[in-house]
Amino acid sequence: MPKRNAPITIGGVTVTPGTRRTIDLTIGKLYTHSELTMPVQVWCGKQSGPVLFISAAIHGDELNGVEIIRRLLKVKALERLKGTLITVPIVNLHGFINHSRYLPDRRDLNRSFPGSSSGSIAGRLANIFLNEIVSKSTHGIDLHTGAINRSNLPQIRADLDDDCTRRMAQAFGAPLMLNSNLRDGSLRAAAVKRGIPILLYEAGEALRFDEVSIRAGVHGILNVMRELQMLAPSRRKHIKQMQPVVARSSFWVRAPHSGIFRSLVGDGQRVQANKTLIGVVSDPFGETEVEVYSPYSGLVIGQMKMPLVNEGEALFHIAKFARTDIALGKVEEFHEEMLDESILPYPTDDIPSL
């Protein structure tokens, strides 16, 4: 007989097996006397299994993850969930309301972990999130976009030297994976320190919805949940599991001159070392133009969207692969799959077509 799931308590609220509950975690009060909260939705399955948390908008202006979680919660397969799913669509509510990456104290929440119960708002929020969400989970997925005026090709960043994390990353099915170093103060570093495998999904840009990135995020999370046996395997036999490629390393191409920047390549495009013209920086009259080339071959996985740049500013994020042609093929295959609306696992009456 299947083993019955255990109840889970978050913020003093207990969610029992077979139920779904929304909980508002109180972070503190602003100087206006209004409360700063963090909304959490918990699905406690009837049968036992992993406890997976999914978080978004740790940076309040990164919106794709909010929509990914909204669509995920419409998937009917969750009604047969094994284990527990904890979703936090808006971790940084203050930043979300103010279209800002930061908290009221101008601190980056993703550099504030593990935080402190007696620290700043950023420190307290990080501490509560770590104790109430992360420490009660067995696995995690953190959803991000590029910073404001910067785009990211859908990609997974994770500790690929850890077997469990690597299996999750491969199951997610983003076209590219980067073996990313841990950053002090980040949620990922805090989770790994507690032995919790976690993926960081990067896709799109701040303050914008990107339909391909959103669809890929929902598919990826469901793929991971199937890998963890929280959901039954998909019955759609025609869906092919994407096998991502791992980047050996990545680097930034920076502005050689201050001026008006024009990008000549798109995210996911292949570039050849010192041969492919990837951008131009000129003065307002076009009297002087400086051409931009990549010193190495690879794929563009992110770039600057703001046309006004200063010398030394990061323009293009390029990943290097053992076989760039294979990586390019994965990106093209990925985009074709995301165009197929017949594989979407949620209602499509309120989403745009590609």
C-alpha positions in Angstrom: 0.0 0.0 0.0 1.2 3.5 -0.8 2.5 5.4 2.3 0.4 8.3 3.4 2.0 11.7 3.2 2.9 13.7 6.3 1.3 17.1 7.1 3.5 20.1 6.7 3.4 23.3 8.9 4.4 26.7 7.5 4.0 29.9 9.3 2.1 28.1 12.1 -0.5 26.8 9.6 -0.7 23.0 9.1 -1.6 21.7 5.7 -2.9 18.1 5.9 -2.5 15.4 3.2 -4.9 15.8 0.3 -5.4 19.6 0.8 -4.3 22.8 -0.7 -3.8 26.0 1.3 -2.6 29.6 0.7 -0.6 31.1 3.5 0.6 34.7 4.0 3.9 34.7 5.8 4.3 38.1 7.7 7.8 39.5 7.2 7.4 42.8 9.1 5.9 46.3 8.8 6.9 49.2 6.7 7.0 52.8 8.1 3.5 53.3 6.7 2.4 50.6 9.3 1.3 48.3 6.4 2.4 44.7 6.6 5.0 43.2 4.3 4.0 39.6 3.5 5.0 36.7 1.3 2.2 34.6 -0.2 2.8 30.9 -0.2 0.6 28.1 -1.7 1.1 24.6 -0.4 -0.2 21.4 -2.1 0.0 18.5 0.2 -0.5 15.2 -1.7 -2.2 12.2 -0.2 0.8 9.9 -0.8 4.3 10.5 0.5 7.1 11.8 -1.7 9.6 14.7 -1.9 8.9 18.2 -0.8 9.7 20.6 -3.7 9.7 24.4 -3.4 9.5 26.7 -6.4 10.2 30.3 -5.9 10.0 33.4 -8.1 10.5 37.1 -8.0 13.3 37.0 -5.4 14.2 40.0 -7.5 10.9 41.9 -7.6 11.2 42.9 -11.3 11.7 39.4 -12.6 8.2 38.5 -13.7 8.4 35.3 -15.9 8.5 33.1 -12.8 5.3 34.5 -11.4 3.5 33.5 -14.6 5.2 30.1 -14.7 3.9 29.3 -11.3 0.4 30.6 -12.2 0.2 28.3 -15.1 1.8 25.4 -13.2 -1.0 25.5 -10.6 -3.6 25.0 -13.4 -2.1 21.7 -14.4 -4.6 18.9 -13.6 -1.9 16.4 -13.0 -1.2 18.1 -9.7 -4.4 16.6 -8.3 -2.6 13.3 -8.2 0.5 14.8 -6.6 2.8 12.5 -4.5 4.7 14.5 -1.8 4.3 18.2 -1.3 4.6 21.2 -3.6 5.4 24.6 -2.1 5.1 27.5 -4.5 6.2 31.1 -3.7 5.4 33.2 -6.8 6.4 36.5 -5.2 9.2 36.3 -2.7 10.0 40.0 -2.8 6.5 41.6 -2.7 7.8 45.1 -2.1 10.1 44.9 -5.1 7.3 43.4 -7.2 4.9 46.2 -6.3 7.5 48.9 -7.1 8.9 47.2 -10.2 12.2 47.0 -8.5 14.9 44.4 -8.1 15.5 45.4 -4.6 13.9 45.7 -1.1 13.1 49.0 0.6 16.6 49.1 2.1 18.1 48.8 -1.4 19.5 45.4 -0.7 19.6 42.5 -3.0 17.6 39.7 -1.4 19.7 37.1 -3.3 22.8 38.3 -1.6 21.3 38.3 1.9 21.0 34.6 2.8 21.0 33.1 5.3 19.9 36.3 6.9 19.0 37.1 10.5 15.8 37.3 12.5 17.1 40.6 13.9 18.6 42.1 10.8 17.4 44.4 8.0 14.2 43.7 6.0 16.4 41.8 3.5 18.0 39.8 6.2 14.7 39.0 8.0 13.0 38.0 4.7 15.9 35.7 3.8 15.9 34.2 7.2 12.1 33.5 7.2 12.3 32.1 3.7 15.2 29.8 4.6 13.5 28.5 7.8 9.9 28.3 6.7 10.3 27.1 3.1 13.8 25.8 2.3 14.5 23.9 5.5 11.2 22.0 5.1 11.9 21.0 1.5 14.0 18.2 0.0 14.5 19.9 -3.5 14.1 23.3 -5.0 13.8 25.3 -8.2 14.4 29.1 -8.2 13.1 31.0 -11.2 14.9 34.1 -12.5 15.2 36.3 -15.6 18.0 38.6 -16.8 18.4 41.9 -15.0 16.7 45.0 -16.4 17.6 45.7 -20.0 19.3 42.3 -20.3 17.9 39.1 -21.8 18.8 35.5 -21.1 18.3 32.5 -23.3 16.5 29.8 -21.3 19.2 28.0 -19.3 19.7 26.0 -16.1 22.5 27.0 -13.7 23.4 24.4 -11.1 26.0 22.4 -9.3 26.3 19.7 -12.0 29.0 17.9 -10.0 26.2 16.7 -7.6 24.5 13.7 -9.0 20.9 14.5 -7.8 21.2 18.1 -9.0 22.5 17.0 -12.4 19.6 14.5 -12.9 17.1 17.3 -12.1 18.9 19.7 -14.5 18.9 17.1 -17.3 15.2 16.3 -16.6 14.2 20.0 -16.7 14.9 20.0 -20.4 16.3 23.6 -21.0 18.5 23.6 -24.1 21.6 24.6 -22.1 23.1 23.9 -18.7 25.9 25.8 -17.0 27.9 24.4 -14.1 27.6 27.6 -12.1 29.7 28.5 -9.1 27.8 29.4 -5.9 27.6 33.0 -4.9 27.9 34.0 -1.3 24.6 35.2 0.1 22.5 33.6 -2.6 19.5 31.3 -2.0 21.2 28.6 -4.0 24.3 28.7 -1.8 22.2 28.6 1.4 20.2 25.6 0.1 23.3 23.7 -1.0 24.9 24.3 2.4 21.8 22.5 3.9 22.2 19.6 1.4 19.1 20.5 -0.7 19.5 20.0 -4.5 18.4 23.2 -6.3 18.2 24.5 -9.8 18.3 28.1 -11.0 16.3 28.7 -14.2 17.3 31.8 -16.1 15.2 33.0 -19.0 13.9 36.2 -20.5 14.4 39.8 -19.1 13.1 41.8 -16.2 9.7 43.5 -16.4 8.7 41.5 -19.4 6.8 38.3 -20.1 8.5 36.1 -22.6 6.2 33.3 -23.9 8.9 30.8 -24.9 10.6 31.2 -21.5 7.3 30.8 -19.6 6.3 27.7 -21.5 9.7 26.2 -21.1 9.6 26.9 -17.4 6.3 25.1 -16.9 7.5 22.1 -18.9 10.7 22.0 -17.1 9.2 22.0 -13.6 6.8 19.2 -14.6 9.7 17.2 -16.0 11.6 17.5 -12.7 8.5 16.5 -10.8 8.2 13.4 -12.9 11.9 12.7 -12.4 11.3 12.9 -8.6 8.3 10.6 -9.0 6.0 13.3 -7.7 3.9 13.0 -10.8 3.1 10.0 -13.0 5.0 9.8 -16.4 3.3 11.8 -19.2 0.8 9.9 -21.3 1.8 12.0 -24.3 4.1 9.6 -26.1 4.9 12.0 -28.9 6.7 14.4 -26.6 10.4 13.9 -26.9 12.6 14.6 -23.8 15.1 17.3 -24.5 18.7 16.4 -23.8 20.5 19.6 -22.9 24.1 20.3 -23.6 26.5 21.5 -20.9 28.6 24.7 -21.5 32.3 24.3 -20.7 32.5 28.0 -19.7 31.0 31.4 -20.4 32.3 34.9 -20.8 31.2 38.5 -21.4 32.0 40.6 -24.4 32.3 44.2 -23.2 31.8 47.6 -25.0 35.1 48.7 -26.5 33.8 52.3 -26.6 31.0 54.4 -25.2 28.2 55.3 -27.5 25.0 54.0 -29.2 25.0 50.2 -29.3 23.3 48.1 -32.0 23.2 44.3 -31.6 23.4 42.3 -34.8 22.8 38.8 -33.3 20.0 37.2 -31.4 20.0 35.0 -28.3 20.9 31.5 -29.3 22.9 32.5 -32.3 26.2 30.9 -33.1 29.2 33.2 -33.4 32.7 32.5 -34.6 35.8 33.9 -32.9 36.9 37.2 -34.4 34.8 36.6 -37.6 31.1 37.1 -36.7 30.2 40.8 -36.4 28.0 40.8 -33.4 27.4 44.5 -32.7 28.4 48.0 -33.5 29.0 51.0 -31.1 28.8 54.4 -32.7 28.5 58.1 -31.9 25.1 59.8 -32.4 26.1 61.1 -35.9 27.5 57.8 -37.1 30.9 59.5 -37.8 32.8 56.9 -35.8 31.7 53.2 -35.5 33.5 50.5 -33.5 32.7 47.0 -34.5 32.3 44.3 -31.8 33.5 40.7 -32.3 33.7 37.8 -29.9 37.3 36.6 -29.0 36.0 33.0 -28.8 33.4 30.9 -30.7 30.2 29.9 -28.9 26.5 30.7 -28.6 24.9 34.0 -27.4 23.1 33.2 -24.2 22.3 36.7 -23.1 22.8 40.3 -24.1 22.3 44.0 -23.4 19.0 45.4 -24.6 19.7 49.1 -23.8 21.2 50.8 -26.8 23.1 53.4 -24.7 26.4 52.0 -23.3 29.5 53.1 -21.6 33.0 51.7 -22.3 33.5 48.4 -20.5 29.8 47.6 -20.1 28.8 44.0 -20.6 27.2 43.6 -24.0 27.0 39.8 -24.8 27.1 36.7 -22.6 28.5 33.9 -24.7 28.8 30.2 -23.7 31.6 27.9 -25.0 30.9 24.3 -25.9 32.9 21.3 -27.0 30.6 21.2 -30.1 28.9 24.5 -30.8 27.0 23.0 -33.7 25.3 20.5 -31.4 24.4 23.3 -28.9 22.9 25.3 -31.7 20.9 22.3 -32.8 19.5 21.9 -29.3 18.4 25.6 -29.2 16.6 25.3 -32.6 15.0 22.0 -31.5 13.9 23.7 -28.2 12.2 26.6 -30.0 10.4 24.3 -32.4 9.0 22.3 -29.5 7.8 25.5 -27.7 5.8 26.5 -30.8 3.7 23.3 -30.5 0.7 24.4 -28.5 -0.7 20.8 -28.6 1.8 19.8 -25.9 0.8 22.6 -23.4 -0.4 20.9 -20.2 -2.7 23.7 -19.0 -5.6 25.7 -20.5 -4.6 28.0 -23.4 -7.6 30.3 -23.6 -5.7 33.1 -21.7 -2.2 32.8 -23.2 -0.8 34.3 -26.4 0.2 32.2 -29.4 3.7 32.2 -30.8 
